[in-house]
Amino acid sequence: NIEKTLLHLIDLFSFFHNYLGELIVIRQCELKSNMRIKYQRVIEGIAQRGESKLLNDIYTDLYITESGKTGDETEMKIVEASKNQETSETPIKCNDMFKRLTEQDKPIRTILTQGIAGIGKSFSVQKFILEWAKGSRNQDIKFIFPLPFRELNLKEGKHSLMEILNQFFPQTKGLRFREKYKVMFVFDGLDECRLPLKFKTNESCFDVTHQASLDVLLTNLIKGNLLPSALIWITTRPAAAAKIPAEFIDCVTELRGFNDEQKIEYFRKRISNENLANNIIDHIRGSRVLYVMCHIPVFCWISSTVLERLMEVKKSDNPKTLTQMYIYFLIFQTMQQNYKYDDHDEHALDIPWDKKGFLALGKLAFEHLKKNNFLFYSHDLSSCDIDINDMSVYSGVCTQETGMFLGTTYSFMHLSIQEFIAALYAYVSADNDKKNVFLDQNEAQRNENEAMIGLLKTAINKAMESENGHLDLFLRFLLGLSLESNQHFIRGLLTQEKGSSHSQQEIVDYIKAKFEEDSSPDRTVNLFHCLNELNDRSLVNEMQNQIKEGKLSMTELSRTQWSALLYVLLTSDEDLDIFDLRKFVRSEECLRRLLRLGSPGFIKGFCKFSFRLNECNLTEGSCMDLVKILSSVSSKMIELDMSSNTLQDSGVKQLSEGLKSPNCKLEILR
């Protein structure tokens, strides 16, 4: 009887084992089918009813590399650094990220991928999941569970991990995940997370059926207490990366967007007319500002949307600045929203502006930009007098997404679009109502000139005071809109026949005076971009002439000239195999300013080559700065000439420490 019972139990165990295996296969097929339907198509801008595009038809591989640490750089600073991303670093293919090993030769469990707004993080997630769902890649993973943070934010009460999965993915009901079944969680948008993520103080949880707050579940899942064999992929903007302690991340990758070849590939793939695509590419290449911004995939889409339409009607005055590009983009989205497009550019008043609706949307953009917030809920819209039912009217510039827990969330299609609309709102408010939107004021200024000058100066001051640069691009747009040549396009939003006639030179002089203040290098670099929007390149041209004529090394530089030198080097299109300090200023101060105040992009651009610092009056004080570069993950410096300087024994010892770093690539030291 015992033997029969045992055999019966074995048969039952085998039956349930086979049943569970078959159930896993069935539920996996159901999940994959849903994922294919959800992720295979995308909508760009205002689409006609039922109109969308296949992801594979427009997707262009992005430049992904391993990053040594999470970053705290401003996003526009990262964009500027993109011109130097053609390094010897080996790009990582998105589908292969989890197939590599850690430095300790252990499998990678948790990856944090960081990238600026619009760089393609969500598209990369969508592509990864689609390839899995189609059965073409990563088939060793049984289940992939995408859980965007914006949908998890306000989930209240206590739940178990399995209950959460069952709510999001009904296909998981009745399943029990074992070690041999590899599963993957994708948390997209850490920067949108409003949970506290208390890794240090949250209780430990090891049971997937144990009920706890969502914050407790997430921290334990990321730590590895829950489902330790599960793969975790988290995406974020750089500023939010530090929300997760480094000890719980196996690998940090950086999504750098398009390199030069990928920019070209994008335009050729998106625009079927070969001649038109070539003309657009030539135009983008002809403007350094536009070409650098095309590092961001969303900006490539904005540029192609604008230039394709302008060149089809053979317009000659194609946009050359960011402000002009975004003005045209908003015009086209407004006109397409009204189901018409014609060559109305010569008659800007004919553009079907909804002034009341636009000002409400602009107020939303501006008020939340001040708070560095880019995700909105229904109460945010109501506070700006926006009817939720009217949000579809703004589908050309805004998106709305209905989540499982939060209802509907809203955002602008890209942060730069929010920044532009906020700037346009600020400009129109000053011009029409003579009000400075930065000030809490009940009374208007006495005249439009006073109001506009006050707004522009206040905006400059606010941007300079910002630690994270969240008003940098807003300021560039605002100053660009103040040009009379650009006001022609927005006359339909202005109450006066002619825009404000403030003194442009007064604002230019005000900006130039700011260079003499002790400000962040990032903010001063942005001021040069602002001058570019105002068509003033006098400081840059003067510095370029001094460098060209070899007069720089004999000049005592002012703060303004130091800022100009940094900007010229940072934005130079010249590829320097050798950086020779003697061409600039032979001093320790010059080296320190360039290394310490220059952006990481500047350093990355030169560190992979040769540094010639001989006969530059350097002391041991400069050695520590060079050690930091030699030992950095991004360092590619292969030659360093420090001869004929007074380094002392202490300086040589410091350099020796840098040589010991495993990241040091130096081959020649003099």
VENMOCOR-V552111 format. One record per residue. N is the residue number from 1. PSI is psi in radians with two decimals (999 if undefined). OMEGA is omega in whole degrees, 0 to 359 (* if undefined). Layout:
BEGIN
N/PSI/OMEGA + N/PSI/OMEGA
END
This chain:
BEGIN
1/-0.70/179 + 2/-0.73/181 + 3/-0.73/179 + 4/-0.69/180 + 5/-0.77/179 + 6/-0.76/179 + 7/-0.67/179 + 8/-0.73/178 + 9/-0.70/178 + 10/-0.73/178 + 11/-0.73/178 + 12/-0.75/179 + 13/-0.76/179 + 14/-0.69/180 + 15/-0.85/181 + 16/-0.60/178 + 17/-0.80/179 + 18/-0.66/179 + 19/-0.77/180 + 20/-0.71/179 + 21/-0.75/179 + 22/-0.67/179 + 23/-0.69/177 + 24/-0.78/181 + 25/-0.75/181 + 26/-0.84/182 + 27/-0.58/177 + 28/-0.74/179 + 29/-0.69/178 + 30/-0.78/180 + 31/-0.76/180 + 32/-0.70/180 + 33/-0.76/178 + 34/-0.68/180 + 35/-0.70/179 + 36/-0.76/180 + 37/-0.73/185 + 38/-0.63/192 + 39/-0.11/186 + 40/-0.32/183 + 41/2.63/178 + 42/2.74/177 + 43/2.26/177 + 44/2.11/175 + 45/-2.50/181 + 46/1.91/180 + 47/2.59/173 + 48/2.82/183 + 49/2.16/179 + 50/0.01/184 + 51/2.26/177 + 52/3.05/181 + 53/2.61/176 + 54/2.33/181 + 55/-0.75/183 + 56/-0.36/180 + 57/-0.44/183 + 58/-0.19/185 + 59/2.34/175 + 60/2.28/181 + 61/2.48/181 + 62/2.78/182 + 63/1.90/181 + 64/2.30/176 + 65/2.84/175 + 66/2.37/181 + 67/2.49/183 + 68/-0.47/184 + 69/2.90/174 + 70/2.57/187 + 71/2.70/176 + 72/0.40/181 + 73/2.69/176 + 74/2.68/187 + 75/-0.66/178 + 76/-0.51/176 + 77/-0.68/178 + 78/-0.67/178 + 79/-0.78/179 + 80/-0.62/182 + 81/-0.22/186 + 82/-0.39/180 + 83/-0.29/181 + 84/0.32/185 + 85/-0.10/176 + 86/1.31/181 + 87/-3.11/179 + 88/0.07/176 + 89/2.46/181 + 90/2.10/179 + 91/2.62/178 + 92/2.29/175 + 93/2.37/185 + 94/-0.75/183 + 95/-0.22/184 + 96/0.13/187 + 97/-0.69/184 + 98/0.01/182 + 99/-0.07/179 + 100/3.08/180 + 101/2.75/175 + 102/3.06/177 + 103/-0.40/178 + 104/0.27/179 + 105/0.55/176 + 106/2.62/178 + 107/2.53/178 + 108/2.22/178 + 109/-0.78/187 + 110/2.16/179 + 111/2.34/173 + 112/2.05/178 + 113/2.09/181 + 114/2.60/179 + 115/2.68/184 + 116/2.94/181 + 117/2.31/176 + 118/0.10/184 + 119/-0.31/176 + 120/0.37/182 + 121/-0.87/182 + 122/-0.62/176 + 123/-0.67/179 + 124/-0.72/176 + 125/-0.79/181 + 126/-0.74/180 + 127/-0.75/179 + 128/-0.82/182 + 129/-0.70/180 + 130/-0.75/179 + 131/-0.67/177 + 132/-0.78/183 + 133/-0.54/178 + 134/-0.19/178 + 135/0.27/184 + 136/-0.40/181 + 137/2.68/172 + 138/0.81/181 + 139/-0.07/173 + 140/-0.23/177 + 141/2.16/182 + 142/-0.77/182 + 143/2.44/171 + 144/2.24/182 + 145/1.72/176 + 146/2.14/181 + 147/1.52/180 + 148/2.43/182 + 149/-0.58/183 + 150/-0.40/178 + 151/-0.29/182 + 152/-0.29/193 + 153/-0.97/191 + 154/0.45/176 + 155/2.00/185 + 156/2.93/178 + 157/-3.08/181 + 158/2.43/181 + 159/2.77/173 + 160/2.83/179 + 161/-0.69/180 + 162/-0.60/177 + 163/-0.70/177 + 164/-0.82/180 + 165/-0.71/180 + 166/-0.59/179 + 167/-0.76/180 + 168/-0.69/187 + 169/1.54/181 + 170/-0.37/180 + 171/-0.26/183 + 172/-0.07/181 + 173/2.29/179 + 174/-0.10/181 + 175/2.64/173 + 176/2.14/186 + 177/2.14/179 + 178/2.96/183 + 179/-0.64/186 + 180/-0.24/178 + 181/1.83/182 + 182/2.19/177 + 183/2.78/183 + 184/2.34/175 + 185/2.31/178 + 186/1.98/178 + 187/1.75/183 + 188/2.27/173 + 189/0.92/176 + 190/-0.54/180 + 191/-0.28/177 + 192/-0.02/183 + 193/2.26/178 + 194/0.14/174 + 195/2.64/183 + 196/-0.44/182 + 197/1.14/183 + 198/1.40/183 + 199/-0.59/185 + 200/-0.60/188 + 201/-0.26/180 + 202/2.55/178 + 203/2.68/177 + 204/2.53/181 + 205/2.20/184 + 206/-0.07/186 + 207/2.15/182 + 208/-0.20/178 + 209/-0.04/180 + 210/2.31/182 + 211/2.34/179 + 212/3.06/177 + 213/2.76/180 + 214/-0.62/179 + 215/-0.73/178 + 216/-0.76/180 + 217/-0.79/183 + 218/-0.80/181 + 219/-0.65/179 + 220/-0.57/177 + 221/-0.77/180 + 222/-0.67/178 + 223/-0.55/183 + 224/0.11/176 + 225/-0.71/175 + 226/2.30/179 + 227/1.15/184 + 228/-0.36/180 + 229/-0.09/181 + 230/2.53/175 + 231/2.48/181 + 232/2.19/176 + 233/2.13/182 + 234/2.31/176 + 235/2.62/183 + 236/2.77/165 + 237/2.68/187 + 238/-0.67/186 + 239/-0.42/183 + 240/-0.03/186 + 241/-0.52/184 + 242/-0.06/178 + 243/-0.40/179 + 244/2.10/181 + 245/2.51/185 + 246/-0.52/184 + 247/-0.24/180 + 248/0.14/179 + 249/2.17/179 + 250/-0.55/184 + 251/2.37/174 + 252/2.14/177 + 253/2.73/181 + 254/2.18/177 + 255/1.87/187 + 256/0.03/179 + 257/-2.64/185 + 258/2.33/165 + 259/-3.10/187 + 260/-0.74/180 + 261/-0.67/182 + 262/-0.54/174 + 263/-0.85/181 + 264/-0.75/180 + 265/-0.70/181 + 266/-0.87/183 + 267/-0.67/181 + 268/-0.58/181 + 269/-0.63/185 + 270/-0.54/184 + 271/1.97/186 + 272/-0.51/179 + 273/1.93/186 + 274/-0.75/180 + 275/-0.73/179 + 276/-0.74/178 + 277/-0.75/179 + 278/-0.70/179 + 279/-0.70/179 + 280/-0.76/179 + 281/-0.76/179 + 282/-0.71/180 + 283/-0.77/180 + 284/-0.74/179 + 285/-0.50/183 + 286/-0.19/178 + 287/1.96/183 + 288/-0.70/181 + 289/-0.82/181 + 290/-0.68/182 + 291/-0.71/178 + 292/-0.74/181 + 293/-0.43/178 + 294/-0.04/167 + 295/-0.49/180 + 296/2.09/182 + 297/-0.68/180 + 298/-0.64/179 + 299/-0.57/174 + 300/-0.72/178 + 301/-0.78/179 + 302/-0.80/182 + 303/-0.76/181 + 304/-0.63/177 + 305/-0.77/182 + 306/-0.93/188 + 307/-0.59/179 + 308/-0.74/182 + 309/-0.72/180 + 310/-0.75/183 + 311/-0.43/176 + 312/-0.55/177 + 313/0.17/174 + 314/0.83/173 + 315/2.45/181 + 316/-0.48/184 + 317/1.11/179 + 318/2.55/185 + 319/2.41/179 + 320/-0.16/178 + 321/2.89/179 + 322/-0.76/182 + 323/-0.81/179 + 324/-0.71/180 + 325/-0.76/183 + 326/-0.50/174 + 327/-0.86/179 + 328/-0.72/181 + 329/-0.81/180 + 330/-0.67/178 + 331/-0.84/183 + 332/-0.68/179 + 333/-0.64/178 + 334/-0.74/181 + 335/-0.68/179 + 336/-0.60/178 + 337/-0.52/179 + 338/0.29/176 + 339/0.71/174 + 340/2.64/172 + 341/2.25/177 + 342/3.03/181 + 343/1.28/183 + 344/0.01/189 + 345/-0.49/180 + 346/-0.20/182 + 347/1.31/188 + 348/-0.47/181 + 349/-0.30/180 + 350/-0.18/180 + 351/2.28/187 + 352/1.16/179 + 353/2.38/168 + 354/1.57/190 + 355/-0.81/182 + 356/-0.81/180 + 357/-0.68/180 + 358/-0.75/181 + 359/-0.60/177 + 360/-0.75/178 + 361/-0.68/178 + 362/-0.66/177 + 363/-0.73/177 + 364/-0.81/181 + 365/-0.80/184 + 366/-0.86/183 + 367/-0.64/181 + 368/-0.42/174 + 369/-0.68/178 + 370/-0.59/180 + 371/0.03/183 + 372/0.71/182 + 373/2.39/183 + 374/0.23/176 + 375/2.22/187 + 376/2.69/177 + 377/3.07/187 + 378/-0.66/181 + 379/-0.49/176 + 380/-0.71/179 + 381/-0.74/181 + 382/-0.64/181 + 383/-0.32/178 + 384/0.30/177 + 385/0.64/176 + 386/2.16/177 + 387/2.20/182 + 388/-0.61/182 + 389/-0.27/181 + 390/0.00/185 + 391/-0.46/179 + 392/-0.39/178 + 393/-0.51/183 + 394/0.40/186 + 395/-0.27/178 + 396/-0.34/181 + 397/-0.23/182 + 398/2.76/174 + 399/2.66/174 + 400/2.47/185 + 401/2.23/180 + 402/2.04/181 + 403/3.01/183 + 404/-0.61/186 + 405/-0.60/192 + 406/-0.03/189 + 407/-2.35/185 + 408/2.33/174 + 409/2.69/185 + 410/2.62/175 + 411/2.85/172 + 412/2.71/186 + 413/-0.48/175 + 414/2.64/181 + 415/-0.65/181 + 416/-0.53/177 + 417/-0.71/175 + 418/-0.73/180 + 419/-0.69/180 + 420/-0.80/181 + 421/-0.62/176 + 422/-0.74/179 + 423/-0.71/179 + 424/-0.68/176 + 425/-0.79/180 + 426/-0.74/181 + 427/-0.82/182 + 428/-0.66/179 + 429/-0.71/179 + 430/-0.68/184 + 431/-0.73/183 + 432/-0.82/188 + 433/-0.03/180 + 434/0.69/181 + 435/2.51/176 + 436/1.92/187 + 437/-0.27/178 + 438/-0.33/186 + 439/2.50/176 + 440/1.61/188 + 441/2.51/178 + 442/-0.39/183 + 443/2.53/178 + 444/2.81/175 + 445/2.84/185 + 446/-0.57/179 + 447/2.85/185 + 448/-0.56/180 + 449/-0.77/178 + 450/-0.72/181 + 451/-0.76/183 + 452/-0.77/178 + 453/-0.73/179 + 454/-0.74/179 + 455/-0.85/184 + 456/-0.73/179 + 457/-0.70/178 + 458/-0.75/180 + 459/-0.72/178 + 460/-0.80/181 + 461/-0.76/180 + 462/-0.72/180 + 463/-0.68/180 + 464/-0.52/181 + 465/-0.29/183 + 466/2.29/180 + 467/-0.53/183 + 468/0.08/175 + 469/0.40/186 + 470/-0.16/177 + 471/0.11/184 + 472/-0.95/183 + 473/-0.61/175 + 474/-0.79/181 + 475/-0.70/178 + 476/-0.77/178 + 477/-0.77/183 + 478/-0.78/179 + 479/-0.65/177 + 480/-0.68/179 + 481/-0.42/182 + 482/-0.22/177 + 483/2.35/182 + 484/-0.57/181 + 485/-0.46/179 + 486/-0.38/181 + 487/-0.39/178 + 488/-0.65/187 + 489/-0.34/185 + 490/0.34/182 + 491/-0.53/180 + 492/-0.31/178 + 493/-0.20/184 + 494/2.51/179 + 495/-0.46/179 + 496/2.65/179 + 497/-0.52/180 + 498/2.46/182 + 499/-3.13/182 + 500/2.45/182 + 501/0.71/181 + 502/2.87/180 + 503/1.93/178 + 504/-0.66/181 + 505/-0.57/178 + 506/-0.70/179 + 507/-0.70/177 + 508/-0.80/180 + 509/-0.64/180 + 510/-0.72/178 + 511/-0.78/182 + 512/-0.58/178 + 513/-0.46/181 + 514/-0.43/181 + 515/-0.43/181 + 516/-0.11/177 + 517/2.78/180 + 518/1.49/186 + 519/2.89/177 + 520/2.43/178 + 521/-0.61/179 + 522/-0.71/181 + 523/-0.68/181 + 524/-0.64/176 + 525/-0.70/179 + 526/-0.54/178 + 527/-0.58/177 + 528/-0.65/174 + 529/-0.66/178 + 530/-0.75/177 + 531/-0.61/178 + 532/-0.69/177 + 533/-0.48/178 + 534/0.15/179 + 535/0.56/177 + 536/1.96/181 + 537/0.41/186 + 538/-0.78/181 + 539/-0.72/180 + 540/-0.78/180 + 541/-0.69/179 + 542/-0.76/180 + 543/-0.72/179 + 544/-0.67/178 + 545/-0.71/179 + 546/-0.71/178 + 547/-0.79/182 + 548/-0.68/182 + 549/-0.02/177 + 550/0.39/182 + 551/-0.14/188 + 552/-0.68/184 + 553/-0.26/181 + 554/0.19/187 + 555/2.42/172 + 556/1.92/189 + 557/2.45/173 + 558/3.02/177 + 559/-0.73/180 + 560/-0.74/181 + 561/-0.63/175 + 562/-0.76/179 + 563/-0.72/179 + 564/-0.70/179 + 565/-0.79/179 + 566/-0.75/181 + 567/-0.76/181 + 568/-0.76/180 + 569/-0.70/182 + 570/-0.62/185 + 571/0.14/182 + 572/2.41/176 + 573/-0.05/183 + 574/2.30/175 + 575/2.00/182 + 576/1.97/174 + 577/-0.48/182 + 578/2.24/173 + 579/2.00/183 + 580/1.89/182 + 581/-0.43/183 + 582/-0.33/178 + 583/-0.24/183 + 584/-1.88/179 + 585/2.13/183 + 586/1.37/181 + 587/2.74/177 + 588/-0.59/179 + 589/-0.74/180 + 590/-0.80/180 + 591/-0.78/182 + 592/-0.71/180 + 593/-0.74/182 + 594/-0.67/183 + 595/-0.72/183 + 596/-0.63/184 + 597/-0.36/178 + 598/2.67/182 + 599/2.80/175 + 600/-0.54/178 + 601/-0.67/177 + 602/-0.80/181 + 603/-0.77/180 + 604/-0.62/183 + 605/-0.49/183 + 606/-0.44/187 + 607/-0.31/181 + 608/-0.04/181 + 609/-2.54/183 + 610/2.39/176 + 611/2.09/176 + 612/1.80/184 + 613/0.27/182 + 614/2.54/179 + 615/0.79/182 + 616/0.33/176 + 617/0.67/180 + 618/2.64/177 + 619/-3.00/180 + 620/-0.34/181 + 621/-0.48/181 + 622/-0.26/185 + 623/-0.67/181 + 624/-0.64/177 + 625/-0.71/180 + 626/-0.58/178 + 627/-0.70/180 + 628/-0.63/179 + 629/-0.78/181 + 630/-0.59/185 + 631/0.03/180 + 632/2.67/181 + 633/-0.61/185 + 634/-0.03/184 + 635/2.30/176 + 636/0.31/181 + 637/2.19/181 + 638/-0.27/180 + 639/2.35/180 + 640/2.09/179 + 641/1.89/180 + 642/0.28/185 + 643/2.76/178 + 644/0.66/172 + 645/2.77/181 + 646/1.41/185 + 647/-0.42/183 + 648/2.93/179 + 649/-0.63/182 + 650/-0.65/178 + 651/-0.69/179 + 652/-0.67/178 + 653/-0.70/178 + 654/-0.75/177 + 655/-0.63/179 + 656/-0.65/178 + 657/-0.66/178 + 658/-0.61/180 + 659/-0.44/181 + 660/-0.27/183 + 661/2.40/177 + 662/-0.30/179 + 663/-0.16/183 + 664/2.24/180 + 665/0.13/187 + 666/2.33/178 + 667/-0.55/183 + 668/2.22/176 + 669/2.16/178 + 670/999/*
END
